[in-house]
Amino acid sequence: MKTKLTEIQKNILDFLIDQIKGRGIPPTLADIAKHFGYKNRATVQQHLQAIEKKGYIKKNPKLSRGIELTLEDKFFVPKPVLGEVAAGNPLTIYPDAIDTIELPTIARMPKDSFLLRVKGDSLKDAYIFSGDIVIVNPNLEPKNGQIVVAILDDAAVVKRFYKKKNEIELVSENPDYKPIIIDKKYPSFKIVGIVVGIYRSMEKRAV
């Protein structure tokens, strides 16, 4: 059983994962100190020693970039997917999870946020594709141009939000779809959250 990391240790580990898996090389002590605003590299060294002791990394003191990740299966955590959201025609958000995905620890989820799976191609020009997982933050006020998840008569869509003087438009990023104009036809319309992140598995997805 792994030992739990402190918040700063987790942040440092996430940074290590991001650098090693994103850039292909581990950061130096100076890189870590600069990223987290530490003036003293000894502080970074202490945190790395604690992370190593808990089994997440292995350090080679003879190398400036001598940090190796271990326990790689622990870098993914299971998160529930609460439903499907339409990039096209509206779909239902279910009250219970419909699936679970292994989300990388570097994919940060704000407080109260939740996951939905996209179905459809109306946001393809925004590089959001059918099968992608969107991270939705319900605690933000929507601003023009942001991608939102909205409820229309008990069904959910994901679109760009534009508030005009007398109406709201939900706009696709695909010329094949017309904007949805929010008026009296949708008395139960509400924004349930702002899309703040996207996760796409490299494995083949069902569409």
C-alpha positions as CSV (number, residue, x, y, z in Angstrom):
1,M,0.0,0.0,0.0
2,K,1.4,3.4,-1.0
3,T,2.1,6.2,1.5
4,K,0.0,9.3,0.8
5,L,1.8,12.4,-0.5
6,T,1.4,15.8,1.0
7,E,-0.2,18.5,-1.3
8,I,3.2,20.0,-2.2
9,Q,4.7,16.6,-2.8
10,K,1.9,15.7,-5.1
11,N,2.3,19.0,-7.0
12,I,6.0,18.2,-7.4
13,L,5.3,14.7,-8.5
14,D,2.8,15.9,-11.1
15,F,5.4,18.3,-12.4
16,L,7.9,15.5,-12.7
17,I,5.4,13.3,-14.6
18,D,4.5,16.2,-16.9
19,Q,8.2,16.9,-17.7
20,I,9.3,13.3,-18.1
21,K,6.3,12.1,-20.1
22,G,5.8,15.4,-22.0
23,R,9.4,16.4,-22.7
24,G,11.0,13.0,-22.4
25,I,13.6,14.2,-19.8
26,P,13.3,14.8,-16.1
27,P,13.8,18.3,-14.8
28,T,16.9,19.5,-12.8
29,L,16.7,20.7,-9.3
30,A,17.0,24.2,-10.7
31,D,14.0,23.6,-13.0
32,I,11.9,22.4,-10.1
33,A,13.0,25.3,-7.8
34,K,12.2,27.8,-10.5
35,H,8.8,26.3,-11.3
36,F,7.7,26.4,-7.6
37,G,9.5,29.6,-6.6
38,Y,12.0,28.1,-4.3
39,K,15.2,30.1,-3.8
40,N,16.9,27.2,-2.0
41,R,17.5,24.0,-3.9
42,A,17.9,22.2,-0.6
43,T,14.1,22.5,-0.1
44,V,13.6,20.8,-3.4
45,Q,16.0,18.1,-2.4
46,Q,14.1,17.5,0.8
47,H,10.8,17.1,-1.0
48,L,12.3,14.7,-3.6
49,Q,13.8,12.6,-0.8
50,A,10.4,12.3,0.8
51,I,8.7,11.4,-2.5
52,E,11.5,8.8,-3.1
53,K,11.0,7.4,0.4
54,K,7.3,6.9,-0.3
55,G,8.1,4.9,-3.4
56,Y,7.1,7.2,-6.3
57,I,10.5,8.0,-7.7
58,K,14.1,6.8,-7.8
59,K,17.0,9.3,-7.8
60,N,20.5,9.0,-9.1
61,P,22.6,11.6,-7.2
62,K,25.4,11.4,-9.7
63,L,23.2,12.8,-12.5
64,S,21.7,16.4,-12.7
65,R,18.6,14.9,-14.2
66,G,18.7,11.6,-12.4
67,I,15.1,11.2,-11.5
68,E,13.2,8.0,-12.6
69,L,9.5,7.4,-12.1
70,T,8.4,4.2,-10.3
71,L,5.0,2.7,-9.6
72,E,3.7,4.1,-12.9
73,D,0.4,2.4,-12.4
74,K,-0.2,4.8,-9.5
75,F,-0.1,7.8,-11.8
76,F,-3.6,7.1,-12.9
77,V,-6.7,7.4,-10.7
78,P,-10.2,6.1,-11.5
79,K,-12.8,8.8,-12.0
80,P,-16.5,8.3,-12.8
81,V,-18.0,9.5,-16.1
82,L,-21.5,10.8,-15.2
83,G,-23.0,10.6,-18.7
84,E,-22.7,11.6,-22.3
85,V,-23.0,15.2,-23.6
86,A,-24.0,15.9,-27.1
87,A,-21.7,17.7,-29.6
88,G,-24.7,17.5,-31.9
89,N,-28.2,16.6,-30.8
90,P,-29.0,16.7,-27.0
91,L,-28.2,13.6,-24.9
92,T,-29.1,12.7,-21.3
93,I,-26.9,13.2,-18.3
94,Y,-27.5,10.2,-16.1
95,P,-27.8,10.4,-12.3
96,D,-25.3,7.6,-11.8
97,A,-21.9,7.0,-13.4
98,I,-22.1,5.2,-16.7
99,D,-18.4,4.4,-16.8
100,T,-15.0,4.8,-15.1
101,I,-11.8,6.0,-16.7
102,E,-8.2,6.1,-15.5
103,L,-7.4,9.8,-15.5
104,P,-3.7,10.9,-15.2
105,T,-2.9,12.6,-12.0
106,I,-1.6,15.6,-14.0
107,A,-5.1,16.2,-15.3
108,R,-6.3,18.4,-12.5
109,M,-9.9,18.6,-11.6
110,P,-11.3,21.7,-9.8
111,K,-13.5,21.3,-6.8
112,D,-16.9,19.9,-7.6
113,S,-16.0,19.2,-11.2
114,F,-17.2,16.2,-13.0
115,L,-16.6,14.2,-16.2
116,L,-18.8,13.7,-19.3
117,R,-18.1,11.8,-22.5
118,V,-18.7,13.7,-25.7
119,K,-20.8,12.2,-28.5
120,G,-21.0,13.8,-31.9
121,D,-18.9,16.0,-34.1
122,S,-20.2,19.5,-33.7
123,L,-17.1,20.7,-31.9
124,K,-14.6,19.1,-34.3
125,D,-13.1,22.5,-35.3
126,A,-12.4,23.1,-31.6
127,Y,-10.5,19.8,-31.6
128,I,-13.1,18.2,-29.4
129,F,-14.1,14.8,-30.8
130,S,-16.6,12.1,-30.2
131,G,-15.4,9.9,-27.4
132,D,-13.4,12.6,-25.7
133,I,-13.8,13.2,-21.9
134,V,-14.5,16.8,-20.9
135,I,-13.8,18.1,-17.4
136,V,-16.7,20.4,-16.3
137,N,-16.5,23.0,-13.6
138,P,-19.9,23.9,-12.2
139,N,-18.6,26.8,-10.1
140,L,-17.8,29.3,-12.9
141,E,-19.9,32.0,-14.5
142,P,-20.0,31.5,-18.3
143,K,-18.3,34.1,-20.5
144,N,-18.8,34.7,-24.2
145,G,-16.8,32.3,-26.3
146,Q,-16.3,29.7,-23.6
147,I,-17.4,26.1,-24.1
148,V,-20.2,25.2,-21.8
149,V,-22.4,22.2,-20.9
150,A,-26.1,23.2,-21.0
151,I,-29.3,21.5,-20.2
152,L,-32.2,21.8,-22.7
153,D,-35.4,20.1,-21.6
154,D,-33.5,17.4,-19.5
155,A,-30.9,16.8,-22.2
156,A,-27.4,18.0,-22.3
157,V,-25.3,19.7,-25.0
158,V,-21.8,21.0,-25.2
159,K,-21.4,24.3,-27.2
160,R,-19.8,27.7,-27.3
161,F,-21.7,30.2,-25.2
162,Y,-22.6,33.7,-26.5
163,K,-24.9,36.0,-24.6
164,K,-26.5,38.8,-26.6
165,K,-28.8,41.5,-25.7
166,N,-32.1,39.6,-25.8
167,E,-31.0,36.0,-26.3
168,I,-28.4,33.3,-25.8
169,E,-26.8,31.4,-28.6
170,L,-25.1,28.0,-28.3
171,V,-22.8,27.7,-31.2
172,S,-21.1,24.7,-32.7
173,E,-17.6,24.5,-34.2
174,N,-18.8,22.7,-37.3
175,P,-20.5,24.5,-40.2
176,D,-22.9,21.5,-40.5
177,Y,-24.7,22.6,-37.3
178,K,-26.8,25.7,-36.9
179,P,-26.7,27.7,-33.6
180,I,-29.2,26.9,-30.9
181,I,-31.1,30.0,-30.0
182,I,-32.3,30.0,-26.4
183,D,-35.8,31.5,-26.1
184,K,-39.2,30.5,-24.6
185,K,-38.9,27.1,-26.3
186,Y,-36.5,26.1,-23.6
187,P,-38.0,27.1,-20.2
188,S,-35.8,24.7,-18.3
189,F,-32.5,25.9,-19.9
190,K,-29.6,26.2,-17.6
191,I,-25.8,26.1,-17.7
192,V,-24.4,23.3,-15.6
193,G,-20.7,24.1,-16.1
194,I,-17.8,25.3,-18.1
195,V,-15.5,22.9,-19.9
196,V,-12.1,23.5,-18.3
197,G,-10.2,20.4,-19.7
198,I,-10.3,17.6,-22.1
199,Y,-8.9,14.1,-21.8
200,R,-8.4,11.9,-24.8
201,S,-7.2,8.3,-24.6
202,M,-4.8,7.2,-27.2
203,E,-6.6,3.8,-27.3
204,K,-9.2,3.3,-30.0
205,R,-12.6,4.8,-28.9
206,A,-16.1,3.7,-29.7
207,V,-18.0,6.5,-31.5
